[in-house]
Amino acid sequence: MAKMSTGFRLTVYPLLWCVSMLPFPVLYLLSDFICFLLYRVVGYRKTVVRTNLANSFPEKTELERLRIERLFYSHLADMMLETIKGMTISAPELLRRMKLLNTDVLQSLVDRHRSAIIVMSHCGNWEWVCLAADITSPQNAQCVYKTLSNANWDAWFLQVRSRFGTQPHPMEKILRVMASQKNEVNVTAFIGDQNPSNGQNAYWTRFLGQDTCFMTGSEKIARKLDQAVYYMQVVKVKRGFYECTLSLLCDESPSSGENEITEAIVRATESDIRQQPQHWLWSHRRWKHKRN
């Protein structure tokens, strides 16, 4: 497991902690300033964002896409600071701001002694979902993450995500971890719109009007371990407040057709993005792979 260097602990970590201690009104004033820097001054990945929006929503006018673009940068700045806020936010405050509307779904899984995979997208605030998972669900909660190349930031994210008991596991080890838990009842959160490292062994389909490759790991694990699959929509109700809803995609995974679950994840993700386009991660280079 990655560890923070002494230099990071003595310089960057205290700064992050000070930011996390800011009250929310001040935090969002800082977010407005960061948004201005990212959007107006630096132009952070603006070409990527505009290209993604133009290719995904050719039916929208340029003014409509520019409005989504501006709102996206505001949300991106909020996300950055809300993630830092995760260092010190209290459990009651987190649960007040990140609500799961149908907790009965999780309880029914416990009652049936059944584990499940929960797939999310880069919509809303996925970091707070991970942070709140174990104190929201009646069963053990864990999340799958992609290891960062920077060991300091990788260790920092692990520390924040696991504050309230959620167990983060690297993507390359998750099958072995979940297989060892076959006698337990767990929910495991995956990010379903993560870009594969290459498009050769991925599942290709049409997504937001474009040929797009998707990883099939969550489907393969669900079928192998006989776990139900749900999609979690995370809706930003207002600044700093989110509501989550679980929707069943497949209950009998082993009997599903090949790529059937992955296709269901794709369609749920696309519907989610179309409902709240300003809250998806448009700066992500999602379409860098090309279909042969």
N, C-alpha and C positions, 0 to 999 in steps of 0.2 A: 504494500500500500504506500502511495506517495506521501511524503512528509514535507512540511513547510521548512524552508531554509531559515537559518537564524536571521539573515538580512531581511527576509520577507516578514518574519514575526516582529522585528523591531521597527520596521518602517511602514510597510503597506498595511499590515494587519491592524495596528492602532488607528490608522486613518479610516479604514473601513468600519471599525468599531465605533468611532466617533460619529460617522455618518449614520450608522444604524441607530444611534441613540437620539437622533433628531425626532421631534414630534411630527406626526404626519403632515400637518399644514406646512411646516417648514421644509419637510422632505419633498413635497410636491412643488414648492417654490424653486428648490434646487433642481428638480426634474425639469421644470420649464426652462431654466437656464441651460441645462445640459442638452435639451431638445434643440434650443436655438443654436448651440455650438455644433451639434451633430448635423443639423439640417441646413442651416443658413451659412455657417462659417466653414466647417470641414467638408460638408457634403458627403457624409459617410455612406458609401456604397449606393449613392443616389442613382447611378447608371444601372446597377443591378436591380434596384427597386423598381425603377421606371420600366425597364425591359420586362420584368416579371409581371407587372401590372398590365402592361400593354398586351402581352401575349395571353394573359389569363382572362382579361376582360375587353376583348376587341369591340364588344357591343356597347361599351360605355364611352361617353364623350371624354375628351381630354380633361375638361374641368372636373368631371366626376372622378377620374383617376387621380388628379392632383389633390382633390379633397381626401381621398383614401390615403394618399401618400403623406400628407401633412398629419393626419390623425395617427397614422402608423408610427411616425417618428416620435410623436408625443407618448404613445403607448410604449414604444421601445425604451424611452428614457424612464418612464414609470417602472417598467419591468426591471431595469438595471438597479434602480434604487430600492424597489420592493424586495429584490433578491438580497441585497445588502442588509435590509431591515430584518431579514430572516435570522441574522446573528443574535438579535436581542428581543424580538417580538415575543410577547407572552403567549402561552397556549390559548387562554380565553380570548385574547384579542385576535389571534389568528383565526380561530373558529368563528368569530363574529364576522370576519371579513371573507372567509373562504368557506362557503356552505355547500354541503352535499344535500340536495333536495330529496332524493329517494334512498335514504339510508336503509330502508327495509330490504332493498336488494341485497345488501351485504349481509344483513342478519339472516335472510333466507338461505344464503350460501352456507353460513355457519350451521344453521339448522339441518341442512342436508349433508353436512360434513364434506363440502365440495370447495375445491380451490378454483380460482379464476384468474384470467389475464384481463387487465384493463388497459385498453389502448387509448392514448391521447394524441393530440396534434400540438404543433407549436402555436396554438391559439390561447388567448387569455394569459394566465400565469401558471405555467406548468411547474415552476419551482415551488410555489406555495402549495400546490397539490401534493407534491412529494413531501414537503415539510409537514403538512397536516395529516398525511395518510394514516399514520399509525394511531393518532389520537381521534381519528374519525371512524375508523373501521373497527368492528368487534373482533376481527381476526388479525393475525400478523400481517403487516404490510411491508412491501419491499419495492424498490424501483430499479430499473435498468438504466445505466448511463454509459455514454461513450467517453472513454478515457481521454483526457486532454493532454496535449503534448507538453504543456508547461506543468511541471510537477507541483509547483507552489499553488497555482490556481486549482489544480485537480484536488489537492489535499484540502484546500479551503472549501470548495463546493461539497466535498464529502462530509466535512465537519458540519456545515450548515444544514445539509439535507437530512442528516441523521440526528439532529438535536432532540427531537421528540420521539425517537425510537424507530423511525423508518430505516430499513436496512438497504443501502444502495449497493448494487453489485455491477461490476463491469460486464459489458455486453458479451465479451468472449468467454465468460465463465458462467453465465446465467443458466444454461442448460444443465450443467453439472450440479449447480446449487439447487435448482428446482427439482431435479431428479432425486436428490438426497432428502427432499422434504415430502416425499409421497405420502407419508402417514400424518402430515400436518395439514392444517387448513390455512391457506395464505391467499392474499391477493398480490399480484405482481403487476406493476405499472410499466408499460412500454410506450415509447414515442413512435407512433406509426408512420410519420412522414419524414423520418430521418433519411438522409440521402445515403444510398449504398456506396461503399468504397469504389465499386465499379459496376457497370451495368450488365456484365456478361452473364452472371448467374442469378440476376434479379428477376422479378416479375414485372413485365411491361404491360401498361394499359394506358388508356386516355384519362388524363387528370387535368382539370381546368383547361380543356381544349387542346392539350399537348401530350405527345408521347412522353411517358414518365415511368421511371423504374422505381420499384419498391422492394424493400427487404421483406423476406418471408419468414423470418425467424419466429415471430410470435405465433404464426399459424402452425409451423412445424412443431413447436414446443407444445402448443395446445392439443394437436392431434396425437402426439407421442405420449403425453402425460394425461390425456383425457380431461382437459380443463375447459370450462366455459369461457367465452370471449365476450367482453363488453366494450363499447365505445363510451368514453367520458367526454361530454361537451362541457367546456369551461367558458361561461359567458361573463363578460365584464359588465356588470350592472351599472356601476359608476366608478369613479376613480377610487381604487383601493378596495373595491368590493366585488366579489365573484360568486357566481352560483354554478354548481356542477350537477349534471344529470347523467345517469348511467342508462345506456340502451343495450339490450341484448342483441348480439350479432350471431352467436352460435352457441347452443347448449350442448349438443352432441358432436363435439369436434371430430372424433375419430371417424365418424360416418360421413363427414362433409367431403365434397369433391375437391380435387386439387386446385389450389388458388382461390377457392370459393370464399374462405375467410378473409384472405388478403384483399380480394375485390370488394367485400363488404366493408372492410376498413377504409379502403380508398373512397368509396361512395359516401360513407359517413363523414370522412374528413372533408371531402369536397363540399358537401352540404353545409357543414360547420363554417367553412371559410366563406361561402357565399352569403351566409347569414350575418357574419361580422368580419368583413374583409380587412377592416382597419386594425384588427387585433391578431393577424397572422404574421409570421416572421418573413416578411418579403425581402429582407436583406440577405436571406439564406440563398446560396447559389444552388437552388434545387434542380435546375435543368442543365447541369454541366455535362452530364452523360448523354450521348446520342445513340438512338436505336440503330442497330445494324440493318 
